[in-house]
Amino acid sequence: MITDIIKVVDTLSEAKDVEREVIFGAIENALESTTKKNYTENMDIKVIIDRESGDYKTYRRWMVFADDSRELEDPDYELRMLDAVDVDTEAKEGEYVYEEMESVDLDSRIGAQIAKQVIVQKVREAEKKKVIDLYKDRIGEVLSGIVKRVDRNGFYVDVGGNAEAFLPRRESIAKEAIRPQDRIKALLKEINDDLKSPPLVLSRISPNFLIELFKIEVPEINQNLINIVGASRDPGFRAKIAVRSDDKRIDAVGACVGMRGSRVQSVSNELNGER
């Protein structure tokens, strides 16, 4: 599977838009996990990959404690100085000592299987963390994307840039037909930092979604010529929005309704006909 680590790192880094160091770390974790599977003895394993050549070495390591330390709890992971100097004559308290051991062959069937699982998991975690960092300051914005799949819990939406969002059914408009490949808009309600789930949680029933849609349709709102006082909704049936303007020359309600109702109709269409 990984006969050329550098090639794997470069390919994954480019395809997933994840830093090379993250991929190296994932492969090192995979090698460590695979090594532990080969031993019944509990041990702390550290693998170090040369970032230039792709060659790697495997070490067993222990944390060093003073001879009179009362903190020593696990001899599989910790050594007193008296024993640590047998591993490394330059051992220091509070640091690790390393003993090189045989490296596993990732081209073996078991090694490749474990490595693939760990690398995929770590890359997914890195992707999600990147999405969280990108969107953490955008809560309350309207996002647009394409529905990729649907299950009984809700709708998974591709919002671009390798970012996946989730619209729970409880946050979708009742009786609204949403199918794969549909393009939809929704409010970014919250960020989910559980790495097992999509990081972006959407809502189409929030009153704030109604407000943000009017901001899109009515430029006078973003120009601060019209203020939105409040909004309420019975999602899928009816909604109300209160607006005003301090400029007597501007008809706030008329501007939101638009020529022949064009603006309010655009909002209504986005809300599945909500009146």
N, C-alpha and C positions, 0 to 999 in steps of 0.2 A: 504493500500500500504506500509506504513512505520510503522509497529508495532514494529520493532526492528531496530532503526536507526544505531546502531553500526554494525549490520550484513550487512545492506545496504552499509554503508561506506566501510567496509572491502571488500565486494564483488566487488563493483564498482572500488575501488582503485586497486585491483588485476587485474581485467578484462581489465581495461583501462590504467593501468600503470600510474595512476595519484595519486599524494600525497593525503593522507587521509584528510589533512587540507583543500584542495581544495574541496573535496566532502562535508565536514562539512559546508564549506562556501556556497556551492550550496544549501544544504538543508535549511540552515538558510535563504537564500534569498527566497527560495520557500515558507517557512513558513511566511515570511514577506509579500510576494506578496499575499498569500492566506488570511492573516489577513486583509490586506487593502481592499480586495474585499468584506469583510463582513461589511464595514462601509462606509456610505455616506460622513462622515466628513473626510477632508483631515488631515492626521497625519503622523508623522515620527515614524515608527515601527522598533524595534530592537529585534531580537530573539537570545538567547544565548543557545547553546546546551552544556550540560556537556559531555566532551570528553570521560569520563570513563563510565558513566551510560547510556548515550543517552537521559536522561531526558532533557526537555527544558522549558524555561520560556520566556514569551513575555512581552515586555515593550513598552509603549509610552514614547518618549523622546523629550526634548526641549534643544536647546542651550541657555546658560545663558548670558545675557548682563547686563551691568551696568544700573542703573536706569535712568541716564541722557544720555544714549547712543543714537546716531542718526542713528546707523546702523540697528536697529531693523526694519525689513520689513514684516515678516510673522509670526503673532501670533500663527499659527498652528504649527510652527517649532521652534519658539523662545520665550523666556520669559525674562522680566526684573527681576533683582534680587528680587525686592519687591514681585513678584508673585512666583518666583522660590523657595523661602524658604518655601512656603506652600507645595511644592511637596517634597523637601528635605531640611531639616534645615541646612545641611552642603554644600549647593550649592555654587559653585565658578564660577566667571566670566570666560568665555572662555571654560567651560566644560559643559557636558550634565547633566541634571537631569532626572531620570527615574521613571516612575510610572508603577507598574506591572498591567497587564490586563489579561483577559482570553485568553488562548492559543487555537488555532484552532485544530480541530481533522483531521489529515491528512488521516485518514482511511475513511473519508466521500468522496462521489463521486466527488464533486467539488474540495475539497481540494487535493485529489489524482491527479486529472487531471492537476491542476495548478502546483502542485509540480513536476510532471513528466516533464512538459514542461520546467520549470526553471532549473531543475537538468540536463536534457539532454543538454540544451543550454550551461550551465556553464561547463559541462564536455567536450563538444566539443571544447569550447573556450580554456580550459586548455590543451587539446590534441594538438590543433593547435599552441598554444604558445610554447609548448614543442618542436614541430617539427621545428618551426622557430628558436629557440635557438640552436637546433642541427645542422641545415643546413645553418645558416646565414653566416658562414665563408667558405662555400663550393661552392659558386657561380662559375661557370666555369668548374665544374667537370662533368663527364659523370655518369649518374645514370641508373641503369637497373631495370626494374620492369615488372609486369604483368598488362595488360589492364583489368580493372574490368568492365567498362561500357563506352558506346559511345553515344554521343548525337550530335545535329547539331552544337554545339559550339566547340567540341573537344573530347579528350580522357582522361579518368580518370585512373591513373596508380598507382597501389600499389607498392611502392618501399621498403616495409618492415618496421618493427618497428612501426606499426600503423601510418605510414606516407603515405599520399596520394598526388600525384603530378598531375598536369594538363598540357596536351599538346594541346594548342589551334590549331584549324585547320589552322590558318594562319602561324603557326610554324611547320606544318607537310609538308612532301614532297608531291607535287601534284600527284594525281592519285595513291598514295600509299594505298594499302588495309590493314587497321589495324582493327582487330576484337577483341572482348572480348576473354580473355585468351591468346592472343598473348604476347610473351615476347619481349620487345623492349628496345632500349637504346636511350638516349637523353641527351642533355646538360642542366644542371641546369642554366637557363638564369637569373632568378630573384626570389626574395622572395616577396610573396604577403601577407601583414600584415592585409588585410581585412579578418576578422574572418568568413565572410559568404562564402568565397571561399577557394578552396584548397591552402595551403600556398606555394607550390612549383610550379613554372612555368617553363615548359620545352621547348626546341627547338630542331628540327631536321634539320633546314635549315641554322643555323648559320655557318659561316666559321670556327668558333672556334670548332664546333662539329667535323668537318673534321680533324682539327689539333689534337684534343684530341684522336680521333680514331687512328691516326697514332702513337701517343705516346704509345697507348696500344699495337699496332702490332709491333712496331719497338723499341726494347729495347735500341738500340744505342742512341735514342733521349733522353731518361731519364738518360742515362749515360753521357750525354753532349758531346758525340762524334759526333753527328749530330745536327745541328741547323735548326729550321724551320724559314725561312725568312718571309714567308707570305702565305696566301691562299685566294682563291676566288672561288665562286660557282655559278652555275646556277642550283639551287636545283632540283634534279630529272633527270637532263640531263648531265651536265658535271661539272668538277671541276679541279682546278689547285692548286698545292702546290709547293712552292720554298724551296729547302733545300740546305745546304752546310756543309762542314766539314773542320775544320782547320788542320785535320790530313790527309796528302797526301796519306796515306795508305788505307784510307777508301773511297769507292765509295758511296757517299751520296745517289745518285739517285738509284743505284743498291740495296743498303740496304733497301730502302723504297719500291722498287718494290718486292724484295724477290725472293727466288728460284722459277723459272718458274712463276713469277708474283703472288706468293701465298699471300704476304702481302698486296699488292695493291688490289688484288681481294677480300680479306676479308673485306677491307674497302668499296669497291664498293658494295659488297653484303649487307652490313649494311645500305648503302644509297640507297637501292632499285634499284641497277644497275647503279647508276650514274657513268659515264665514266670519 
